[in-house]
């Protein structure tokens, strides 16, 4: 399937989402990989992970980039050689890439019942506004996880704990947006978050100026 969604959050930030329906062979026919990327994808035991990796390269092409334009630092954070900021995610049958003039993070997660069981590991402040009998609890927990994962990718600092260092404010009733904070020692950083749902998946994009 071609590009699933393309969303301009502002003049400097664009997110593109791919629905992964193609075979591994299709991607290998379409994408040129640098040697280290080819070694990496060939070392993946799961074909689903291989297809996710390759679909991200298809999204790079949608932005006008090739695999050679993408590099990773010592923490595994991706960077573009032209200096623009990038964040990458893939989960099961969806992948996304966001490119921006400022630091940004993106995450996609499949909505699953088991998130209720693991919620105590990443829910801190958010327990104030979450209700156990909320019919949309799984959706909201998934969104909170996605926002915190996006913050983690954006900040890329070792030792960060989802439950204590990342705070997600309640979601607005009119639009699926909120504010989120990174709190570390005496440092407090505020970010905007856009959240969405499609085909049973949650997605969040986090940055300073949406």
C-alpha positions, 0 to 999 in steps of 0.5 A: 500500500502507498502512503497512508497519511501525511499531516502537516502539523505546521510549516516546519513539521510533517508526519507521514504514516505507512500501512505495511501490507507489502511483502519483504521482497517488494521492499527490497526491490524498491529500497537501496540500503547502505551496507550497515543497514543491509546487515542490520535488516538481514540480522532481524529474526522477525520478517515483521520487523524487517518490513517495518524497517524497510517501510521507514525507508519508503517514508524517507523517500517520501521526504526526499531522503535516502537511507544514506541520509540517515545516521544514528548516534551512540544512544540509537537516536536517528539524525538527518545529515542536513541538520533537520530533526527526525523521529521514527516508529513502527508497530506491527503494520504501521510505521511513521516518520516525522521531520521537523526544524525542531526536536520532535518525537513520534510513537505508534502502538497497537491498542491492547488490553494488556496495557491496563496491567502494565499501566502502574509501571508508567502512569504517575501523575496521570492517575489523577484524571484517569478513571477505571470505568472509562470506556476509553481507558485502553485508548487513553493509556495507549496515548499516554504511553505514546506521548511518553515514548515520544518524549523519551525519543526526543530527549534521548537522555539515559536514566529517564523513567516514564512514571516520574520524569514524564507528565502528560496532562489531560486530553482536550475534549474538542481536539486530541491534543494536550501538553506534556512535561519532562521533569528532571532535577530542577529542569522542567520542559514543556511540549505540545502533543498531538494524539490520534487513533487509526485502525486500532492503533494509537499515535502521538507526535510531540514537539515544542510548537504545534 
